[in-house]
Amino acid sequence: WSTADLRPRVDLDDKDAVWAILDRG
């Protein structure tokens, strides 16, 4: 996945945010 597809300033150490993004697919 590309960071360009993510909301701005997502903290990649925030696992809840990361998994929510990955689950959104």
N, CA, C and O atoms as a CHARMM CRD file, in Angstrom:
* protein
*
  100
    1    1 TRP  N      0.84100  -1.20400   0.00000 PROA 1      0.00000
    2    1 TRP  CA     0.00000   0.00000   0.00000 PROA 1      0.00000
    3    1 TRP  C      0.86900   1.24300   0.00000 PROA 1      0.00000
    4    1 TRP  O      2.02500   1.21300   0.42200 PROA 1      0.00000
    5    2 SER  N      0.30900   2.30700  -0.46800 PROA 2      0.00000
    6    2 SER  CA     1.05900   3.55800  -0.63300 PROA 2      0.00000
    7    2 SER  C      0.64100   4.57100   0.41600 PROA 2      0.00000
    8    2 SER  O     -0.54000   4.69300   0.73800 PROA 2      0.00000
    9    3 THR  N      1.61500   5.29700   0.94800 PROA 3      0.00000
   10    3 THR  CA     1.29900   6.32600   1.93800 PROA 3      0.00000
   11    3 THR  C      0.39800   7.40100   1.34400 PROA 3      0.00000
   12    3 THR  O     -0.31300   8.09200   2.07400 PROA 3      0.00000
   13    4 ALA  N      0.42600   7.54300   0.03500 PROA 4      0.00000
   14    4 ALA  CA    -0.42200   8.53700  -0.62400 PROA 4      0.00000
   15    4 ALA  C     -1.90700   8.19800  -0.44700 PROA 4      0.00000
   16    4 ALA  O     -2.76700   9.07100  -0.56600 PROA 4      0.00000
   17    5 ASP  N     -2.19900   6.92400  -0.16300 PROA 5      0.00000
   18    5 ASP  CA    -3.58000   6.50200   0.00900 PROA 5      0.00000
   19    5 ASP  C     -4.08100   6.71000   1.42900 PROA 5      0.00000
   20    5 ASP  O     -5.26900   6.54500   1.70900 PROA 5      0.00000
   21    6 LEU  N     -3.17100   7.07100   2.32000 PROA 6      0.00000
   22    6 LEU  CA    -3.53300   7.17600   3.73200 PROA 6      0.00000
   23    6 LEU  C     -3.90400   8.59900   4.09600 PROA 6      0.00000
   24    6 LEU  O     -3.56600   9.55700   3.40100 PROA 6      0.00000
   25    7 ARG  N     -4.61700   8.70500   5.21900 PROA 7      0.00000
   26    7 ARG  CA    -4.86600  10.03400   5.76500 PROA 7      0.00000
   27    7 ARG  C     -3.54100  10.68900   6.10700 PROA 7      0.00000
   28    7 ARG  O     -2.57100   9.99400   6.40900 PROA 7      0.00000
   29    8 PRO  N     -3.48100  12.00800   6.06600 PROA 8      0.00000
   30    8 PRO  CA    -2.24300  12.70900   6.40900 PROA 8      0.00000
   31    8 PRO  C     -1.77800  12.37500   7.82000 PROA 8      0.00000
   32    8 PRO  O     -2.58700  12.20800   8.73400 PROA 8      0.00000
   33    9 ARG  N     -0.46700  12.28300   7.98000 PROA 9      0.00000
   34    9 ARG  CA     0.17500  12.20800   9.29400 PROA 9      0.00000
   35    9 ARG  C     -0.24600  11.00400  10.11700 PROA 9      0.00000
   36    9 ARG  O     -0.31200  11.08600  11.34400 PROA 9      0.00000
   37   10 VAL  N     -0.53000   9.89000   9.46100 PROA 10     0.00000
   38   10 VAL  CA    -0.78700   8.66300  10.21000 PROA 10     0.00000
   39   10 VAL  C      0.49300   8.22700  10.90200 PROA 10     0.00000
   40   10 VAL  O      1.55300   8.14200  10.28300 PROA 10     0.00000
   41   11 ASP  N      0.37800   7.95500  12.18700 PROA 11     0.00000
   42   11 ASP  CA     1.53200   7.50800  12.96200 PROA 11     0.00000
   43   11 ASP  C      1.67600   5.99500  12.81100 PROA 11     0.00000
   44   11 ASP  O      0.85700   5.23800  13.33200 PROA 11     0.00000
   45   12 LEU  N      2.70400   5.55800  12.10500 PROA 12     0.00000
   46   12 LEU  CA     2.87800   4.13500  11.85100 PROA 12     0.00000
   47   12 LEU  C      3.20600   3.35200  13.11400 PROA 12     0.00000
   48   12 LEU  O      3.21900   2.12100  13.08900 PROA 12     0.00000
   49   13 ASP  N      3.47000   4.04600  14.21900 PROA 13     0.00000
   50   13 ASP  CA     3.63300   3.36700  15.50000 PROA 13     0.00000
   51   13 ASP  C      2.29400   3.18900  16.20700 PROA 13     0.00000
   52   13 ASP  O      2.20600   2.50500  17.22700 PROA 13     0.00000
   53   14 ASP  N      1.24900   3.81300  15.65400 PROA 14     0.00000
   54   14 ASP  CA    -0.09100   3.67400  16.21800 PROA 14     0.00000
   55   14 ASP  C     -0.73400   2.44000  15.58300 PROA 14     0.00000
   56   14 ASP  O     -1.35900   2.52800  14.52700 PROA 14     0.00000
   57   15 LYS  N     -0.57300   1.29700  16.23500 PROA 15     0.00000
   58   15 LYS  CA    -0.98500   0.03600  15.61900 PROA 15     0.00000
   59   15 LYS  C     -2.48600  -0.00300  15.34500 PROA 15     0.00000
   60   15 LYS  O     -2.91600  -0.59400  14.35400 PROA 15     0.00000
   61   16 ASP  N     -3.27700   0.61000  16.19800 PROA 16     0.00000
   62   16 ASP  CA    -4.72000   0.63700  15.94400 PROA 16     0.00000
   63   16 ASP  C     -5.02300   1.34800  14.63200 PROA 16     0.00000
   64   16 ASP  O     -5.85700   0.89500  13.84900 PROA 16     0.00000
   65   17 ALA  N     -4.34300   2.45900  14.40000 PROA 17     0.00000
   66   17 ALA  CA    -4.55100   3.20000  13.16000 PROA 17     0.00000
   67   17 ALA  C     -4.06300   2.39200  11.96300 PROA 17     0.00000
   68   17 ALA  O     -4.73500   2.31600  10.93500 PROA 17     0.00000
   69   18 VAL  N     -2.87800   1.78700  12.11100 PROA 18     0.00000
   70   18 VAL  CA    -2.32300   0.98900  11.00900 PROA 18     0.00000
   71   18 VAL  C     -3.25800  -0.15700  10.64800 PROA 18     0.00000
   72   18 VAL  O     -3.55600  -0.36600   9.47200 PROA 18     0.00000
   73   19 TRP  N     -3.72200  -0.90100  11.64800 PROA 19     0.00000
   74   19 TRP  CA    -4.58900  -2.04200  11.36300 PROA 19     0.00000
   75   19 TRP  C     -5.94300  -1.59900  10.82200 PROA 19     0.00000
   76   19 TRP  O     -6.53300  -2.29500   9.99500 PROA 19     0.00000
   77   20 ALA  N     -6.44000  -0.45900  11.27400 PROA 20     0.00000
   78   20 ALA  CA    -7.69800   0.05900  10.73300 PROA 20     0.00000
   79   20 ALA  C     -7.54900   0.37600   9.24500 PROA 20     0.00000
   80   20 ALA  O     -8.44200   0.10000   8.44500 PROA 20     0.00000
   81   21 ILE  N     -6.40400   0.96000   8.89300 PROA 21     0.00000
   82   21 ILE  CA    -6.12900   1.28200   7.49300 PROA 21     0.00000
   83   21 ILE  C     -5.99300  -0.00200   6.67200 PROA 21     0.00000
   84   21 ILE  O     -6.57200  -0.11400   5.59200 PROA 21     0.00000
   85   22 LEU  N     -5.23200  -0.96200   7.18200 PROA 22     0.00000
   86   22 LEU  CA    -5.03600  -2.21500   6.45900 PROA 22     0.00000
   87   22 LEU  C     -6.35700  -2.95600   6.30200 PROA 22     0.00000
   88   22 LEU  O     -6.61800  -3.53800   5.24900 PROA 22     0.00000
   89   23 ASP  N     -7.19500  -2.94000   7.34100 PROA 23     0.00000
   90   23 ASP  CA    -8.47300  -3.62700   7.29500 PROA 23     0.00000
   91   23 ASP  C     -9.40800  -2.96000   6.29100 PROA 23     0.00000
   92   23 ASP  O    -10.21800  -3.62500   5.64500 PROA 23     0.00000
   93   24 ARG  N     -9.28900  -1.65200   6.16900 PROA 24     0.00000
   94   24 ARG  CA   -10.07500  -0.88500   5.20100 PROA 24     0.00000
   95   24 ARG  C     -9.71000  -1.30300   3.78600 PROA 24     0.00000
   96   24 ARG  O    -10.54300  -1.26400   2.88000 PROA 24     0.00000
   97   25 GLY  N     -8.45100  -1.70500   3.60700 PROA 25     0.00000
   98   25 GLY  CA    -7.95200  -2.27200   2.37200 PROA 25     0.00000
   99   25 GLY  C     -8.12400  -1.41300   1.16100 PROA 25     0.00000
  100   25 GLY  O     -7.73100  -1.80800   0.06300 PROA 25     0.00000
